[in-house]
């Protein structure tokens, strides 16, 4: 039996990437900071709402409209009606793996 492994911390990830690429840890940290800023611009209000990390994943924001309060059938007790609360408009961020990332697992 193999022992359970923990996910790498931010420091471990930066160090591993720095060793693999020959860059300094500070440079790798700057790349991540700029990548995070770019993703924020792309999925923000003024951006297209989609960011594709080539070959790995796609980040998409889904803008859901507000819903009104209503009454509907209770799925657990079909003869009863239940009240559904109103929800404000909201943005939901979805991250989907692309084909090559699925094949890695």
N, CA, C and O atoms as a MOPAC input file, in Angstrom:
PM7 MOZYME 1SCF
protein

 N      0.83200 1    -1.17800 1     0.00000 1
 C      0.00000 1     0.00000 1     0.00000 1
 C      0.87900 1     1.24400 1     0.00000 1
 O      1.84300 1     1.33600 1     0.76000 1
 N      0.53900 1     2.19000 1    -0.85200 1
 C      1.28800 1     3.44200 1    -0.84800 1
 C      0.63300 1     4.40400 1     0.13100 1
 O     -0.58400 1     4.38900 1     0.31500 1
 N      1.44700 1     5.23300 1     0.75000 1
 C      0.90100 1     6.17700 1     1.71600 1
 C      0.25000 1     7.34600 1     0.99000 1
 O      0.61800 1     7.67000 1    -0.13900 1
 N     -0.70600 1     7.96900 1     1.63700 1
 C     -1.41200 1     9.10100 1     1.03700 1
 C     -0.45300 1    10.27300 1     0.86800 1
 O      0.30200 1    10.60900 1     1.78000 1
 N     -0.49200 1    10.89600 1    -0.32000 1
 C      0.38000 1    12.02700 1    -0.59300 1
 C     -0.41500 1    13.31800 1    -0.47400 1
 O     -1.60400 1    13.36300 1    -0.78800 1
 N      0.25500 1    14.36200 1    -0.01800 1
 C     -0.38700 1    15.66500 1     0.11500 1
 C     -0.11000 1    16.49100 1    -1.13500 1
 O      0.89200 1    16.28800 1    -1.82100 1
 N     -1.00100 1    17.41100 1    -1.41500 1
 C     -0.80600 1    18.32600 1    -2.54100 1
 C      0.37000 1    19.24600 1    -2.22500 1
 O      0.63200 1    19.55600 1    -1.06300 1
 N      1.06900 1    19.67500 1    -3.26200 1
 C      2.21900 1    20.56700 1    -3.06300 1
 C      1.75500 1    21.94200 1    -2.62800 1
 O      0.70000 1    22.42100 1    -3.04600 1
 N      2.54900 1    22.56200 1    -1.79200 1
 C      2.25800 1    23.92500 1    -1.35200 1
 C      2.71400 1    24.89600 1    -2.44600 1
 O      3.36300 1    24.49700 1    -3.41300 1
 N      2.36900 1    26.15400 1    -2.28100 1
 C      2.75400 1    27.17500 1    -3.25200 1
 C      4.27000 1    27.25300 1    -3.37800 1
 O      4.79800 1    27.35500 1    -4.48500 1
 N      4.96800 1    27.20500 1    -2.25300 1
 C      6.43500 1    27.27400 1    -2.25900 1
 C      7.02700 1    26.08100 1    -3.00400 1
 O      7.95900 1    26.24600 1    -3.79100 1
 N      6.50000 1    24.88800 1    -2.76800 1
 C      7.00300 1    23.68900 1    -3.44000 1
 C      6.76600 1    23.75800 1    -4.94800 1
 O      7.61600 1    23.33800 1    -5.73300 1
 N      5.61200 1    24.28500 1    -5.35000 1
 C      5.30700 1    24.41800 1    -6.78100 1
 C      6.26100 1    25.40800 1    -7.43100 1
 O      6.81700 1    25.12300 1    -8.49200 1
 N      6.46000 1    26.57100 1    -6.80800 1
 C      7.36200 1    27.58400 1    -7.35800 1
 C      8.78600 1    27.04700 1    -7.45200 1
 O      9.46700 1    27.28000 1    -8.45100 1
 N      9.24200 1    26.33600 1    -6.43400 1
 C     10.59700 1    25.77500 1    -6.43400 1
 C     10.75500 1    24.72300 1    -7.52700 1
 O     11.76400 1    24.70700 1    -8.23200 1
 N      9.76100 1    23.84300 1    -7.67200 1
 C      9.82900 1    22.78900 1    -8.69800 1
 C      9.85900 1    23.39000 1   -10.10100 1
 O     10.62900 1    22.94400 1   -10.95200 1
 N      9.02500 1    24.40000 1   -10.34600 1
 C      9.01800 1    25.04100 1   -11.66300 1
 C     10.31300 1    25.81000 1   -11.91900 1
 O     10.81100 1    25.83700 1   -13.04500 1
 N     10.85200 1    26.42600 1   -10.88400 1
 C     12.10900 1    27.16500 1   -11.03800 1
 C     13.24100 1    26.21500 1   -11.40500 1
 O     14.06500 1    26.53100 1   -12.26300 1
 N     13.28600 1    25.05800 1   -10.76100 1
 C     14.33500 1    24.08000 1   -11.06900 1
 C     14.16900 1    23.51300 1   -12.47000 1
 O     15.15600 1    23.31500 1   -13.17900 1
 N     12.92800 1    23.24900 1   -12.87800 1
 C     12.66900 1    22.64900 1   -14.19000 1
 C     12.93600 1    23.61700 1   -15.34000 1
 O     13.34500 1    23.18900 1   -16.42000 1
 N     12.71200 1    24.91500 1   -15.12800 1
 C     12.85700 1    25.88200 1   -16.21200 1
 C     14.17200 1    26.63600 1   -16.19800 1
 O     14.54500 1    27.24800 1   -17.19900 1
 N     14.88000 1    26.60400 1   -15.08000 1
 C     16.12800 1    27.34700 1   -14.98500 1
 C     15.92500 1    28.80700 1   -14.61600 1
 O     16.88100 1    29.58200 1   -14.59500 1
 N     14.69800 1    29.18400 1   -14.32700 1
 C     14.41400 1    30.54800 1   -13.88100 1
 C     14.56700 1    30.61600 1   -12.35800 1
 O     14.67600 1    29.58900 1   -11.68700 1
 N     14.57300 1    31.82500 1   -11.83500 1
 C     14.61500 1    31.96200 1   -10.38500 1
 C     13.19500 1    31.81000 1    -9.83400 1
 O     12.21700 1    31.93300 1   -10.57300 1
 N     13.09400 1    31.54400 1    -8.53200 1
 C     11.77800 1    31.42700 1    -7.90400 1
 C     11.00500 1    32.72700 1    -8.02700 1
 O      9.78500 1    32.72100 1    -8.19700 1
 N     11.71800 1    33.84200 1    -7.94200 1
 C     11.08200 1    35.15600 1    -8.04000 1
 C     10.48300 1    35.35400 1    -9.43500 1
 O      9.38000 1    35.88400 1    -9.56700 1
 N     11.20900 1    34.92900 1   -10.47500 1
 C     10.70400 1    35.05000 1   -11.84800 1
 C      9.45200 1    34.19300 1   -12.04800 1
 O      8.48900 1    34.63300 1   -12.67500 1
 N      9.47000 1    32.98200 1   -11.51700 1
 C      8.30900 1    32.09600 1   -11.63000 1
 C      7.12400 1    32.70800 1   -10.88000 1
 O      5.99000 1    32.64100 1   -11.35500 1
 N      7.37800 1    33.29900 1    -9.71800 1
 C      6.32700 1    33.97700 1    -8.97000 1
 C      5.73600 1    35.13900 1    -9.74900 1
 O      4.52600 1    35.35800 1    -9.71700 1
 N      6.59200 1    35.89200 1   -10.45500 1
 C      6.11900 1    37.00000 1   -11.29000 1
 C      5.25200 1    36.49900 1   -12.43900 1
 O      4.25900 1    37.13500 1   -12.79300 1
 N      5.62600 1    35.35100 1   -13.02600 1
 C      4.83200 1    34.76700 1   -14.11200 1
 C      3.44000 1    34.42300 1   -13.58800 1
 O      2.44100 1    34.71600 1   -14.24500 1
 N      3.36800 1    33.80400 1   -12.40900 1
 C      2.07100 1    33.46300 1   -11.83000 1
 C      1.25300 1    34.70800 1   -11.51200 1
 O      0.03900 1    34.71300 1   -11.71600 1
 N      1.88700 1    35.74800 1   -11.02300 1
 C      1.18400 1    36.99100 1   -10.71000 1
 C      0.60200 1    37.60900 1   -11.97900 1
 O     -0.54400 1    38.06000 1   -11.97700 1
 N      1.37600 1    37.63200 1   -13.05300 1
 C      0.89400 1    38.19800 1   -14.31300 1
 C     -0.20100 1    37.32600 1   -14.92200 1
 O     -1.15600 1    37.83900 1   -15.50400 1
 N     -0.06100 1    36.01500 1   -14.78700 1
 C     -1.08000 1    35.09600 1   -15.30300 1
 C     -2.39300 1    35.31400 1   -14.56000 1
 O     -3.46000 1    35.33200 1   -15.17500 1
 N     -2.32000 1    35.47700 1   -13.26100 1
 C     -3.51400 1    35.70900 1   -12.45800 1
 C     -4.17800 1    37.03100 1   -12.84100 1
 O     -5.40500 1    37.11300 1   -12.90400 1
 N     -3.37800 1    38.05700 1   -13.09500 1
 C     -3.90700 1    39.35000 1   -13.52200 1
 C     -4.57500 1    39.24200 1   -14.89200 1
 O     -5.63800 1    39.82200 1   -15.11500 1
 N     -3.95500 1    38.50400 1   -15.80300 1
 C     -4.50800 1    38.30800 1   -17.13900 1
 C     -5.84200 1    37.56400 1   -17.07900 1
 O     -6.79100 1    37.92900 1   -17.77300 1
 N     -5.91100 1    36.53100 1   -16.25800 1
 C     -7.16100 1    35.77900 1   -16.11200 1
 C     -8.25000 1    36.69000 1   -15.56000 1
 O     -9.39100 1    36.64900 1   -16.02200 1
 N     -7.90100 1    37.51300 1   -14.57500 1
 C     -8.86400 1    38.45200 1   -14.00700 1
 C     -9.42200 1    39.40700 1   -15.04700 1
 O    -10.62000 1    39.69000 1   -15.04500 1
 N     -8.57300 1    39.90600 1   -15.93400 1
 C     -9.02900 1    40.82000 1   -16.99100 1
 C     -9.93200 1    40.09200 1   -17.98400 1
 O    -10.94100 1    40.64200 1   -18.42800 1
 N     -9.57700 1    38.87500 1   -18.32700 1
 C    -10.33200 1    38.12800 1   -19.32900 1
 C    -11.71800 1    37.71100 1   -18.83400 1
 O    -12.68100 1    37.74400 1   -19.59900 1
 N    -11.82600 1    37.32100 1   -17.57200 1
 C    -13.13300 1    36.88100 1   -17.08200 1
 C    -13.89000 1    37.99000 1   -16.35600 1
 O    -14.99900 1    37.77100 1   -15.87000 1
 N    -13.29300 1    39.18300 1   -16.28200 1
 C    -13.93600 1    40.32000 1   -15.62900 1
 C    -15.08200 1    40.88300 1   -16.45400 1
 O    -15.40700 1    40.36400 1   -17.52200 1
 N    -15.68800 1    41.94800 1   -15.95100 1
 C    -16.85900 1    42.55200 1   -16.59500 1
 C    -16.58500 1    43.03500 1   -18.01800 1
 O    -17.44300 1    42.91200 1   -18.89200 1
 N    -15.39000 1    43.58400 1   -18.25200 1
 C    -15.08100 1    44.14300 1   -19.56900 1
 C    -14.45400 1    43.12500 1   -20.51100 1
 O    -14.30600 1    43.40400 1   -21.70100 1
 N    -14.08800 1    41.96200 1   -20.01300 1
 C    -13.45200 1    40.93400 1   -20.83300 1
 C    -14.47500 1    40.04100 1   -21.51700 1
 O    -15.68000 1    40.20300 1   -21.32300 1
 N    -13.99200 1    39.09700 1   -22.32000 1
 C    -14.88700 1    38.19800 1   -23.05000 1
 C    -15.56700 1    37.14600 1   -22.16400 1
 O    -16.53000 1    36.51400 1   -22.60000 1
 N    -15.09000 1    36.94800 1   -20.94200 1
 C    -15.70700 1    35.97400 1   -20.04400 1
 C    -15.13800 1    34.57400 1   -20.16700 1
 O    -15.62700 1    33.64500 1   -19.52500 1
 N    -14.09300 1    34.41300 1   -20.99700 1
 C    -13.48300 1    33.10000 1   -21.19500 1
 C    -11.97400 1    33.25400 1   -21.22300 1
 O    -11.45300 1    34.18600 1   -21.83600 1
 N    -11.26800 1    32.34200 1   -20.56100 1
 C     -9.81400 1    32.30200 1   -20.63900 1
 C     -9.41700 1    30.85000 1   -20.86300 1
 O     -9.81600 1    29.96700 1   -20.10300 1
 N     -8.63400 1    30.60400 1   -21.90100 1
 C     -8.17500 1    29.25500 1   -22.19700 1
 C     -6.69200 1    29.15600 1   -21.89200 1
 O     -5.88300 1    29.91200 1   -22.43200 1
 N     -6.34800 1    28.23300 1   -21.03700 1
 C     -4.94700 1    27.95100 1   -20.73200 1
 C     -4.57200 1    26.84700 1   -21.71300 1
 O     -4.95600 1    25.69500 1   -21.51000 1
 N     -3.82600 1    27.17300 1   -22.77900 1
 C     -3.61800 1    26.26000 1   -23.90600 1
 C     -3.23000 1    24.84000 1   -23.49800 1
 O     -2.24000 1    24.61400 1   -22.80200 1
 N     -4.04400 1    23.89900 1   -23.95600 1
 C     -3.76700 1    22.49200 1   -23.73500 1
 C     -4.15500 1    21.94600 1   -22.37500 1
 O     -4.11000 1    20.73300 1   -22.17300 1
 N     -4.54000 1    22.81100 1   -21.42200 1
 C     -4.84800 1    22.30500 1   -20.08100 1
 C     -6.29800 1    22.52700 1   -19.66700 1
 O     -7.02700 1    21.57100 1   -19.40200 1
 N     -6.71300 1    23.78900 1   -19.61200 1
 C     -8.04900 1    24.04600 1   -19.09400 1
 C     -8.64900 1    25.30800 1   -19.67300 1
 O     -7.96200 1    26.13700 1   -20.27000 1
 N     -9.95800 1    25.43200 1   -19.47700 1
 C    -10.69000 1    26.61100 1   -19.92400 1
 C    -11.46200 1    27.15400 1   -18.72500 1
 O    -12.18700 1    26.42000 1   -18.05300 1
 N    -11.29500 1    28.45400 1   -18.46700 1
 C    -11.99500 1    29.11900 1   -17.37200 1
 C    -13.06800 1    29.99500 1   -18.00400 1
 O    -12.78200 1    30.81600 1   -18.87500 1
 N    -14.31000 1    29.80800 1   -17.55400 1
 C    -15.41900 1    30.52400 1   -18.16200 1
 C    -16.30400 1    31.09700 1   -17.05700 1
 O    -16.54400 1    30.43800 1   -16.04500 1
 N    -16.78300 1    32.31500 1   -17.25100 1
 C    -17.70800 1    32.91100 1   -16.29100 1
 C    -19.10000 1    32.85300 1   -16.90700 1
 O    -19.30400 1    33.23100 1   -18.06100 1
 N    -20.05400 1    32.37200 1   -16.11400 1
 C    -21.43900 1    32.29000 1   -16.56000 1
 C    -22.22100 1    33.31200 1   -15.75200 1
 O    -22.29500 1    33.22100 1   -14.52700 1
 N    -22.80200 1    34.28300 1   -16.44000 1
 C    -23.54600 1    35.34200 1   -15.78400 1
 C    -25.01800 1    34.90900 1   -15.68300 1
 O    -25.72800 1    34.86300 1   -16.68700 1
 N    -25.46200 1    34.59500 1   -14.46900 1
 C    -26.82800 1    34.13100 1   -14.25400 1
 C    -27.71000 1    35.30700 1   -13.84900 1
 O    -27.33600 1    36.08400 1   -12.97200 1
 N    -28.87000 1    35.44600 1   -14.47300 1
 C    -29.75600 1    36.56400 1   -14.14700 1
 C    -30.46200 1    36.35400 1   -12.80200 1
 O    -30.46900 1    35.25000 1   -12.25700 1
 N    -31.04800 1    37.42100 1   -12.28600 1
 C    -31.80300 1    37.33900 1   -11.03200 1
 C    -33.07300 1    36.52000 1   -11.26300 1
 O    -33.61900 1    36.50100 1   -12.36600 1
 N    -33.53400 1    35.84600 1   -10.21000 1
 C    -34.78200 1    35.09800 1   -10.29600 1
 C    -35.75900 1    35.64500 1    -9.26700 1
 O    -35.35100 1    36.12200 1    -8.20800 1
 N    -37.04200 1    35.57600 1    -9.57800 1
 C    -38.06900 1    36.06200 1    -8.66600 1
 C    -38.49500 1    34.94400 1    -7.71400 1
 O    -38.31100 1    33.76400 1    -8.00900 1
 N    -39.05900 1    35.32300 1    -6.58300 1
 C    -39.61200 1    34.33700 1    -5.65600 1
 C    -40.85200 1    33.72500 1    -6.30500 1
 O    -41.62800 1    34.42000 1    -6.96100 1
 N    -41.02900 1    32.42500 1    -6.11500 1
 C    -42.15200 1    31.73100 1    -6.73500 1
 C    -42.52100 1    30.51100 1    -5.90100 1
 O    -41.81500 1    30.15800 1    -4.95600 1
 N    -43.61800 1    29.87600 1    -6.25200 1
 C    -43.99100 1    28.61200 1    -5.60400 1
 C    -43.95200 1    27.51400 1    -6.65300 1
 O    -44.38500 1    27.70300 1    -7.79000 1
 N    -43.42800 1    26.36700 1    -6.25200 1
 C    -43.31800 1    25.21600 1    -7.14800 1
 C    -43.69300 1    23.95300 1    -6.40600 1
 O    -43.81300 1    23.95300 1    -5.18000 1
 N    -43.87800 1    22.88000 1    -7.14700 1
 C    -44.15900 1    21.59900 1    -6.51800 1
 C    -42.94500 1    21.12800 1    -5.73900 1
 O    -41.80900 1    21.27700 1    -6.18900 1
 N    -43.19000 1    20.56300 1    -4.57500 1
 C    -42.12600 1    20.00600 1    -3.75000 1
 C    -41.71700 1    18.66000 1    -4.36300 1
 O    -42.57100 1    17.78200 1    -4.48800 1
 N    -40.45400 1    18.46000 1    -4.74800 1
 C    -40.05100 1    17.20500 1    -5.38200 1
 C    -40.13500 1    16.00100 1    -4.43900 1
 O    -40.20800 1    14.86000 1    -4.89600 1
 N    -40.12600 1    16.25200 1    -3.12000 1
 C    -40.17700 1    15.15500 1    -2.15600 1
 C    -41.59700 1    14.81300 1    -1.72700 1
 O    -41.87900 1    13.68500 1    -1.32200 1
 N    -42.49500 1    15.80500 1    -1.82100 1
 C    -43.90200 1    15.60300 1    -1.48400 1
 C    -44.71900 1    16.21000 1    -2.62000 1
 O    -45.07900 1    17.38500 1    -2.54900 1
 N    -45.02100 1    15.43800 1    -3.66600 1
 C    -45.64400 1    15.98400 1    -4.87800 1
 C    -46.98300 1    16.69500 1    -4.66200 1
 O    -47.36300 1    17.54300 1    -5.46900 1
 N    -47.69900 1    16.36300 1    -3.59000 1
 C    -48.98200 1    17.01700 1    -3.38000 1
 C    -48.85500 1    18.36600 1    -2.67600 1
 O    -49.85400 1    19.06700 1    -2.51300 1
 N    -47.64000 1    18.74300 1    -2.25400 1
 C    -47.41200 1    20.02500 1    -1.58300 1
 C    -46.70900 1    21.01300 1    -2.50300 1
 O    -45.96400 1    20.63800 1    -3.40900 1
 N    -46.97200 1    22.28200 1    -2.23800 1
 C    -46.25900 1    23.34600 1    -2.94200 1
 C    -45.22100 1    23.92300 1    -1.98000 1
 O    -45.43800 1    23.93800 1    -0.76800 1
 N    -44.08900 1    24.40000 1    -2.51800 1
 C    -43.06500 1    25.00800 1    -1.67100 1
 C    -42.67700 1    26.36000 1    -2.24700 1
 O    -42.80700 1    26.59500 1    -3.44800 1
 N    -42.20100 1    27.24400 1    -1.38300 1
 C    -41.78300 1    28.56200 1    -1.83500 1
 C    -40.30200 1    28.54000 1    -2.17300 1
 O    -39.48600 1    28.02200 1    -1.41100 1
 N    -39.96600 1    29.10700 1    -3.31800 1
 C    -38.57800 1    29.21700 1    -3.74900 1
 C    -38.18600 1    30.67800 1    -3.59200 1
 O    -38.85300 1    31.56000 1    -4.13200 1
 N    -37.11200 1    30.94000 1    -2.86000 1
 C    -36.67800 1    32.30800 1    -2.59400 1
 C    -36.12100 1    32.96600 1    -3.85200 1
 O    -35.65000 1    32.28400 1    -4.76100 1
 N    -36.17700 1    34.28700 1    -3.89600 1
 C    -35.59400 1    35.04800 1    -4.99500 1
 C    -34.06600 1    35.01400 1    -4.85800 1
 O    -33.53600 1    34.97900 1    -3.74800 1
 N    -33.37900 1    35.02300 1    -5.98100 1
 C    -31.91300 1    35.05200 1    -5.97800 1
 C    -31.43700 1    36.25000 1    -6.79000 1
 O    -32.00200 1    36.54500 1    -7.84400 1
 N    -30.40700 1    36.94300 1    -6.31500 1
 C    -29.87600 1    38.07500 1    -7.08700 1
 C    -29.06400 1    37.57600 1    -8.28600 1
 O    -28.69900 1    36.40200 1    -8.36200 1
 N    -28.79600 1    38.47600 1    -9.20300 1
 C    -27.93800 1    38.14100 1   -10.33900 1
 C    -26.55600 1    37.78700 1    -9.79900 1
 O    -26.09800 1    38.38300 1    -8.82500 1
 N    -25.89400 1    36.82200 1   -10.42600 1
 C    -24.59100 1    36.38900 1    -9.93000 1
 C    -23.73100 1    35.86300 1   -11.07000 1
 O    -24.22600 1    35.49800 1   -12.13600 1
 N    -22.43800 1    35.83600 1   -10.81000 1
 C    -21.47500 1    35.29600 1   -11.76800 1
 C    -20.92000 1    33.99900 1   -11.20000 1
 O    -20.47600 1    33.95700 1   -10.05300 1
 N    -20.94500 1    32.94500 1   -12.00100 1
 C    -20.43400 1    31.65300 1   -11.58900 1
 C    -19.22700 1    31.33800 1   -12.45900 1
 O    -19.31400 1    31.38700 1   -13.68600 1
 N    -18.09600 1    31.01300 1   -11.82800 1
 C    -16.88100 1    30.69500 1   -12.57200 1
 C    -16.76600 1    29.18000 1   -12.69700 1
 O    -16.79000 1    28.46700 1   -11.69400 1
 N    -16.64200 1    28.69200 1   -13.92000 1
 C    -16.49500 1    27.26000 1   -14.19000 1
 C    -15.10300 1    27.02400 1   -14.76500 1
 O    -14.63500 1    27.78100 1   -15.61600 1
 N    -14.45000 1    25.97300 1   -14.29700 1
 C    -13.14100 1    25.57700 1   -14.82500 1
 C    -13.30700 1    24.18400 1   -15.40800 1
 O    -13.66300 1    23.23900 1   -14.70300 1
 N    -13.04200 1    24.06800 1   -16.72000 1
 C    -13.20900 1    22.77400 1   -17.38300 1
 C    -11.86900 1    22.27300 1   -17.89500 1
 O    -11.11200 1    23.03800 1   -18.49100 1
 N    -11.56700 1    21.00900 1   -17.67400 1
 C    -10.32200 1    20.45200 1   -18.20800 1
 C    -10.45000 1    20.22000 1   -19.71300 1
 O    -11.52100 1    19.86100 1   -20.20200 1
 N     -9.35900 1    20.42700 1   -20.43900 1
 C     -9.33900 1    20.13300 1   -21.86200 1
 C     -8.86000 1    18.70400 1   -22.06000 1
 O     -8.45100 1    18.04200 1   -21.10700 1
 N     -8.91100 1    18.23900 1   -23.27100 1
 C     -8.64400 1    16.83000 1   -23.57900 1
 C     -7.30100 1    16.34700 1   -23.05700 1
 O     -7.22500 1    15.27600 1   -22.45600 1
 N     -6.23900 1    17.11800 1   -23.27400 1
 C     -4.90100 1    16.66300 1   -22.86400 1
 C     -4.79300 1    16.52800 1   -21.34700 1
 O     -4.08900 1    15.64300 1   -20.86000 1
 N     -5.47300 1    17.38600 1   -20.59300 1
 C     -5.44500 1    17.27900 1   -19.12100 1
 C     -6.21600 1    16.04300 1   -18.66600 1
 O     -5.81400 1    15.38200 1   -17.70900 1
 N     -7.31300 1    15.72800 1   -19.33800 1
 C     -8.07200 1    14.52700 1   -18.99800 1
 C     -7.25200 1    13.27300 1   -19.24700 1
 O     -7.35500 1    12.29700 1   -18.50300 1
 N     -6.43700 1    13.29900 1   -20.29400 1
 C     -5.63300 1    12.12400 1   -20.63000 1
 C     -4.47300 1    11.92200 1   -19.65900 1
 O     -3.95500 1    10.81100 1   -19.55000 1
 N     -4.05000 1    12.98700 1   -18.94400 1
 C     -2.96700 1    12.86800 1   -17.97600 1
 C     -3.37500 1    12.08200 1   -16.74300 1
 O     -2.54400 1    11.42800 1   -16.11400 1
 N     -4.66300 1    12.14700 1   -16.39600 1
 C     -5.14800 1    11.49900 1   -15.17300 1
 C     -5.28600 1     9.99800 1   -15.31800 1
 O     -5.68400 1     9.32100 1   -14.37000 1

